[in-house]
Amino acid sequence: MEYENKPLSIKFWAEDDRPREKLLLKGKQALSDAELIAILIGSGNRNESAVALSKRILATIDNNLNKLGKLLVSDLTKFKGIGEAKAISIITALEIGRRRRLEEALEVRKITSSKAVFSIMQPLIGELQHEEFWVLYLNNSNKVLFKNLLSKGGLSATLVDVRLVFKKAIELYATALILCHNHPSGKLEASNADKSITKKIKQAGETLDIKVLDHLIITENAYFSFADENLM
């Protein structure tokens, strides 16, 4: 019969077969992470659909897109059905997403809370595997004048030159600053060294009439604020 060759209505399609159609009909928000990745890779392997393969990849990283963004081409190509081109597509899409978050954060120019600082700095340093120390320079309206990478360190420590902190502050006519550094270990706790450098910079700022408003320790998903914890 003629109707036997007609395509089935979308509602009868297997879920794995229709992420693109689902996006068109219901919008991008309706898709799961696996379905979005399935659209990127286009096809799976002989035994798995693109969605099933995407689910399997996500399962190995606790369904965490941040962890997926850290995978290398060589990590992704270990999965049957993911060649170099598909791996590059996944990495590229996630990098575009990271850069978009960074651009959105940069639009938050006025600092009103520690959370605002976190939104600016997390895309920059939250996922790094080494430690970096940054300074945000503010005017008297608490608007960001400049973000400065002061130093890079190893996995456990970074060196901070207090003179360089205030050299830039004077050049910018900044009236306040906020210190930020990341903990690659994910540990949200201020070390004695963290407390010491904060005190040292704050004391120097008092001499120059430049306020040190806060010091944030930033990890992938959270932060520790010296000001919020009454350590300033």
C-alpha positions as CSV (number, residue, x, y, z in Angstrom):
1,M,0.0,0.0,0.0
2,E,1.1,3.5,-0.7
3,Y,0.9,4.7,2.9
4,E,3.4,2.1,4.0
5,N,6.2,4.2,2.5
6,K,5.1,7.5,4.0
7,P,7.3,9.0,6.8
8,L,5.9,8.6,10.3
9,S,4.7,11.7,12.1
10,I,7.4,13.2,14.3
11,K,5.5,12.0,17.4
12,F,6.1,8.4,16.4
13,W,9.8,8.9,15.8
14,A,12.2,7.4,18.3
15,E,13.5,10.0,20.7
16,D,17.1,9.5,19.6
17,D,16.2,10.2,16.0
18,R,14.9,13.7,16.3
19,P,17.0,16.2,18.3
20,R,17.1,18.6,15.3
21,E,13.4,18.4,14.8
22,K,12.8,18.8,18.5
23,L,14.9,22.0,18.5
24,L,12.9,23.4,15.5
25,L,9.5,22.6,17.1
26,K,10.2,23.3,20.8
27,G,13.2,25.5,20.9
28,K,16.8,25.0,22.1
29,Q,15.8,25.1,25.8
30,A,13.8,21.8,25.3
31,L,16.9,19.8,24.4
32,S,19.0,17.9,26.9
33,D,22.7,18.3,27.0
34,A,23.1,14.9,25.2
35,E,20.7,16.0,22.5
36,L,22.6,19.2,21.9
37,I,25.9,17.3,21.6
38,A,24.2,14.7,19.3
39,I,23.4,17.6,16.9
40,L,27.0,18.6,16.9
41,I,28.3,15.1,16.1
42,G,25.6,14.2,13.7
43,S,25.8,10.5,13.9
44,G,26.8,7.8,16.4
45,N,28.3,4.4,15.6
46,R,27.0,1.1,14.3
47,N,25.6,0.2,17.7
48,E,24.6,3.6,19.1
49,S,22.6,6.6,18.0
50,A,24.2,10.0,18.3
51,V,22.1,10.7,21.4
52,A,23.1,7.4,23.0
53,L,26.7,8.0,22.3
54,S,26.5,11.5,23.7
55,K,24.8,10.2,26.8
56,R,27.6,7.7,27.3
57,I,30.3,10.4,26.9
58,L,28.5,12.6,29.4
59,A,28.1,9.7,31.9
60,T,31.9,9.3,32.1
61,I,32.3,12.9,33.3
62,D,29.4,12.9,35.7
63,N,27.2,14.8,33.1
64,N,29.3,17.9,33.8
65,L,29.7,20.2,30.8
66,N,32.6,22.1,32.4
67,K,34.4,18.8,32.6
68,L,33.5,18.1,29.0
69,G,35.1,21.4,28.0
70,K,38.4,20.3,29.5
71,L,38.7,17.1,27.4
72,L,41.3,17.0,24.6
73,V,40.8,15.7,21.1
74,S,42.7,12.6,22.2
75,D,40.2,12.0,25.1
76,L,37.2,12.3,22.9
77,T,38.4,10.1,20.1
78,K,38.7,7.2,22.5
79,F,34.9,6.8,22.2
80,K,33.9,4.7,19.3
81,G,32.1,6.9,16.8
82,I,34.0,10.1,17.7
83,G,36.7,10.9,15.1
84,E,38.9,13.9,15.1
85,A,36.4,16.1,13.2
86,K,33.6,15.3,15.7
87,A,35.9,15.9,18.6
88,I,36.9,19.3,17.3
89,S,33.3,20.2,16.8
90,I,32.5,19.5,20.5
91,I,35.6,21.3,21.7
92,T,34.9,24.3,19.5
93,A,31.2,24.6,20.6
94,L,32.1,24.5,24.3
95,E,34.9,27.1,23.8
96,I,32.4,29.4,22.1
97,G,30.1,29.0,25.1
98,R,33.0,29.8,27.5
99,R,33.9,32.9,25.6
100,R,30.3,34.0,25.5
101,R,30.1,33.7,29.3
102,L,33.2,35.8,29.5
103,E,31.8,38.5,27.3
104,E,28.5,38.6,29.3
105,A,30.5,38.9,32.5
106,L,32.5,41.8,31.1
107,E,29.3,43.7,30.7
108,V,28.9,43.7,34.5
109,R,31.0,46.7,34.9
110,K,29.8,48.0,38.4
111,I,30.7,45.9,41.4
112,T,27.9,45.6,43.8
113,S,28.7,42.3,45.6
114,S,31.2,39.5,45.8
115,K,28.9,37.5,43.4
116,A,29.4,40.2,40.7
117,V,33.2,39.7,41.1
118,F,32.8,36.0,40.7
119,S,30.7,36.3,37.6
120,I,33.5,38.4,36.0
121,M,36.5,36.3,37.1
122,Q,35.2,32.7,37.0
123,P,35.3,32.4,33.2
124,L,38.9,33.7,33.3
125,I,40.4,31.6,36.1
126,G,37.8,29.2,37.5
127,E,38.8,26.3,35.4
128,L,42.6,26.7,35.2
129,Q,45.0,24.0,36.3
130,H,47.5,26.5,37.6
131,E,47.1,29.4,40.0
132,E,46.8,33.0,38.9
133,F,46.5,36.2,40.9
134,W,44.4,39.1,39.5
135,V,43.5,42.6,40.6
136,L,40.4,44.5,39.7
137,Y,40.9,48.2,39.8
138,L,37.8,50.4,40.6
139,N,36.9,54.1,40.5
140,N,34.9,55.8,43.3
141,S,31.6,54.5,41.8
142,N,32.9,50.9,42.1
143,K,33.1,50.5,38.3
144,V,35.8,48.3,36.9
145,L,38.6,50.4,35.3
146,F,40.9,47.5,34.5
147,K,41.6,43.8,35.2
148,N,45.2,42.9,35.7
149,L,46.9,39.5,35.7
150,L,49.6,40.1,38.3
151,S,51.2,36.7,38.4
152,K,51.0,33.1,37.5
153,G,52.2,30.2,39.7
154,G,52.3,26.5,39.9
155,L,49.5,24.3,41.3
156,S,50.2,25.3,44.8
157,A,51.3,28.9,45.0
158,T,51.9,32.2,43.2
159,L,54.1,35.2,43.9
160,V,52.6,38.6,44.4
161,D,54.6,41.9,44.2
162,V,52.7,44.5,46.2
163,R,54.6,47.3,44.5
164,L,53.1,46.2,41.1
165,V,49.6,46.1,42.6
166,F,49.7,49.8,43.4
167,K,51.8,51.0,40.5
168,K,48.9,50.1,38.2
169,A,46.4,51.6,40.7
170,I,48.2,54.9,40.6
171,E,48.4,54.9,36.8
172,L,44.7,54.3,36.6
173,Y,43.8,56.8,39.4
174,A,41.9,53.9,41.0
175,T,40.3,54.5,44.4
176,A,39.7,50.9,45.3
177,L,40.7,47.4,44.3
178,I,39.7,43.8,44.7
179,L,42.1,40.9,44.8
180,C,41.3,37.5,43.2
181,H,43.1,34.2,42.8
182,N,42.0,30.7,42.0
183,H,42.5,27.4,43.8
184,P,43.0,24.6,41.2
185,S,42.5,22.1,43.9
186,G,38.9,23.3,44.4
187,K,39.5,24.0,48.1
188,L,37.5,27.0,49.3
189,E,39.6,27.9,52.3
190,A,42.0,30.8,52.8
191,S,45.5,29.7,53.6
192,N,47.8,31.5,56.0
193,A,49.7,32.8,52.9
194,D,46.4,34.1,51.4
195,K,45.6,35.9,54.7
196,S,49.1,37.3,54.9
197,I,49.2,38.8,51.4
198,T,45.7,40.3,51.9
199,K,46.8,42.0,55.1
200,K,50.0,43.3,53.4
201,I,48.2,44.7,50.4
202,K,45.5,46.3,52.6
203,Q,48.0,48.0,54.8
204,A,49.9,49.4,51.8
205,G,46.6,50.6,50.4
206,E,45.8,52.5,53.6
207,T,49.0,54.5,53.2
208,L,48.0,55.4,49.6
209,D,44.3,56.0,50.4
210,I,43.4,53.2,48.1
211,K,40.8,50.8,49.6
212,V,41.2,47.0,49.3
213,L,37.5,46.0,49.3
214,D,37.8,42.2,49.1
215,H,39.8,39.2,48.2
216,L,38.1,36.3,46.4
217,I,39.3,32.7,46.1
218,I,37.7,31.3,43.0
219,T,37.1,27.7,42.0
220,E,35.2,26.1,39.1
221,N,31.7,26.4,40.8
222,A,32.1,28.6,43.9
223,Y,34.1,31.2,45.7
224,F,35.3,32.4,49.1
225,S,35.0,36.1,49.9
226,F,37.2,37.6,52.6
227,A,34.8,40.5,53.0
228,D,31.8,38.3,53.3
229,E,33.6,36.3,56.0
230,N,34.7,39.4,57.8
231,L,38.4,38.8,57.2
232,M,39.1,42.2,55.6
